[in-house]
Amino acid sequence: MATSTLVQYLEKSQTTISGGTVPVGADSSNRSQTETFLTETAIVKGDWVAVDTSQTGASKVLVVVQAGVVATGNGLAIGVALESVTGTVASPQQVKVCVAGYCETANVLAATAAGSSLSAAITTAGRAASTAAGSFNTCGVALTLATAGNVAEVLVYKQF
């Protein structure tokens, strides 16, 4: 099921019944867009995923795999997995993917700096790396410095 970006909620916080306020999270329609795909392999939360061109027909854009290594950036990368799942050919599993906007936890190479343009899977499958803007297949931009666990907040560029 797709999320809609037609209606935007432009508040940073919302008032609770008790009169307090709570921050509005990434699920708000103007912060990110998610799509549900199928996978026939293991995908880890935070992995950059790509459409599976080994499928036939329209299934090529229904089934996703961990974005494989491509030296110039994987042009098939479409977003970041929001959950860990393991599917098989006999039993494909649904996986929710952030295809546009804010993603709180994305796998990136160590020392990726905030503001860096990202290309998926240049040297490590499922991870994005910083690149010179315009020189590779850019899939997003890092919003924070990568943590010790090789994750960062990112802005995913809409490609699907």
N, C-alpha and C positions, 0 to 999 in steps of 0.2 A: 504494500500500500504506500502510495506516495504522500509526501507532506505538501501542503500548499504554501506558497509564498505570496498569494494574492492579498491576504489581510495581514497587516503588520501591527505588532504591539510595540509601541515605542516608549515604554517605560522601563526604568532600571529596577524598580521595586514595586511591590504591590502591597496593599493594606490587608491585614488579616482581620478576621471577625473580632478578635480581642483588641484591635486597635493598633497593634504593632505593624511593622513592615518586614517583608522578606524579599531578598533579591530574586529577580526573574532569571531563570536559568536558560541554558542553551536550547531548550526545546521550544522556545517561543518562535513563531513562524518567521520572523525576520532575522533570526540568528543562524539558523542552519536548515538545510533541506535533507531529508533522508529518504532512501528507497530500500525496499526489500528485494533481495536477489536470492538465488539458490547457489549452493556450493557443493561440489563433490569431493572436496579436499579439506584439510585442516586449515582454518584461518584463525589468527590470534587477534584479540581486541587491540586496535591501534595499527594493525597492518594496513598498508596501502594495498588496494585490490585493483585488479584489472579484469576486463571482460575476457572470457575464455574462448579464444579463436579455434580451439580444437573441437568445439561443438558444431552442430550443423544448423543451417538456416538461422531463424530468429533466436534460437537458443544461445547463439554467440553473445547476445546482449542480455540474456536472462541469467546465465551462470557466470560466477566470478571465481577467480583464483588469486592467491597472493601475487602481487605484482613482481614479475621476474626481472632479473638483472638485464639491463640494456645500457650500454656505455654512454649513450646520449640521452638517457631518460626513457622510461617506458611510456610511449604514447598511448598505450591502451589503459593506463591507470585512470580510474574514474572516481576514487574516493577512499575513505578510511573506514575500516570495519569498526562497528561500535560494540561488538560482542565477539567472544570466542566460540566457534562452532567447529564440529567435525562432521563432514558429510562423506558419502561414498556414491559411486555410480548407481548402485542399487538403492541407496537411500539418501538422496540429496537433502540437505538441510537449509532452512532459511537463514539468512544473515542480513542484519540491518547495516546499511552503509551510509555514511555522511557523504553526499555527492556535491554539496555546495555549502559554503558558509563556515561558521565557527565549529571547530572540533577540539574538545578539551584534551584528548590524549591521542597523539599520533606518533608513530615510530619514525624517528629521524636519526641521522648519524650523530655521534658524539660531537659536542662543541658547536652545533648548529646555532647560529646567533639569531636573535629576534630581528625581523626585517629581511631575513635571507629569502630569496626566491628559492623554491624547492622543485626538484625533479625526482620522481619516484624511481627507486631501485637502480641507481647508477652503479653501485658496488655491492649492495646487500639487498637480497630479496625482501620485499615488504617494507623497506625503509626509504624515506626520502632524504636527499642530500641537498645542501645549498649549492647553487650554481650562479653563474653570472646571468643576470636577467636577459632573456631573449636568445641565449645560446643553446638551450636544451628544451625538451618538452616539459614546460613548466606546469606543475599541478597545484601549486599553492604558495603560501608564504608563511614563514614561522612567525608567531606572535610573541613567543617567549624563548629564552635561551634553553637549549636542551638540558634536561636533568641528567643525573648520573645513570638513570635507567634508559637513556636514549629516547626520551619522549619529550614532546613540546606541545603547546597549544598552537594550532595552525588555522589559517583561513584556507579552506579548500576552494579552488577555482572550479566553477561549474563546467563540466565537460560531458555530462550525460543528461 
